[in-house]
């Protein structure tokens, strides 16, 4: 684990949507936590901007989570207009920094790959950390190539592959629930479990991200980038500790054993939203959103079934689903238990199987119990035990920034894991590309195509 903390954070792509919408608010969340120390912020982008304009932009993004530490960082923030694919300009930016440096790639994947190639041609300061957003590459081969280039630049422990979905509180909640409770750990395995579902449905639509999303779609944007890692946490064997090496090693074992349920990827379903209403928002059809090319056939909702070929989970389907413009937003892990081997004759009612539902946001847990109901004691009813899990002290991106600055790689995706995620979804992407899976439609604000049933 790295020990020396980051003193200068350089954001490449400082003028982009990711920086203003997620990264800077996350930085403010970290700075407001009370544990943050002095940090210098440098923004870099092609657009013309002076320090005053950049400081104003930073302060605006910090406004919702203002703190003395955030105010200090915003007022001293520096901006550099530069082409981040030009070696000399990148060298000048890095040399202007003080202390240990982190380069944050708030850039499209293709541009990030270009910058990494540029960094391979110049001398970098000792201890520099490279923070790259997912998706990491565009397929297994490109992810492997990118990893090889990175290995020539810095050691693996100085590469921080960001997955903001796996905040530290999410990781620890899942680990604590699974491995600190005897009642759960023996049950979470075949043949006790009928299926596991990971659902990330959001009310947000395209939100002006056509430049990236229209070439990615739901499988790449969410299932490959995030949900497979949540699945690995849900399914992994007990790690020896919560250190980054043990956790990431256990997750890698699960992913190496994971495959799509059908060899050709046709176990998947896909759809895209049409015009509709969510709350007081009227949304156009996806194909009518600015910047969308209808010929790409991009899915905004995908559901893929995977299997994990190991002793614990053999035969249990893992269904991963993610969609945009869904009326009922949710972030849930739903574990459906298998029916009991035999129900004593004479007991009736409540035929549906019991479920354990772990909600990531808000962090809650619900466990179904089948009990004798009021009135007729021979009729079974369903009741739920509910509790709230530990709430995070900062936002998901705040936790990412904290881990980056403080040198804790537990939230960083290991290089081989990034490659495995691409390998796993490759049959699905090929099936979509060759139209082996029909592209269905659903109204924005609905729960998806009517033929899919309720998630």
Secondary structure, 3 states (H helix, E strand, C coil): CCCCCCCEEEEECCCCHHHHHHHHHHHHHHHCCCCCCCCEEEEEECCCCCHHHHHHHHHHHHHHHCCHHHHHHHHHCEEEECCCCCHHHHHHHHHCCCCCEEEEECCCHHHHHHHHHHHCCCCCCCCCEEEEECCCCCCHHHHHHHHHHHHHHCCHHHEEEECCCCCHHHHHHHHHHHHCCHHHHCCCCCCCEEEEEEEEECCCCCCCCHHHHCCCHHHHHHHHHHHHHHHHHHHCCCCCCCCHHHHHHHHHHHHHCEEECCCCCCCCEEEEEECEEECCEEECCHHHCCCCCHHHCCCCEEEEEEEECCCCCCCCEEEEEEECCCCCCEEEEEEEECCCCCCCCCCECCCCCCEEEEECCCCEEEEEEEEECCCCCCEEEEEEEEEECCCCCCCHHHHHHHHHHHCCHHHECCHHHHHHHHHHHHHHHHHHHCCCCCEEEEECCCCCCHHHCCC
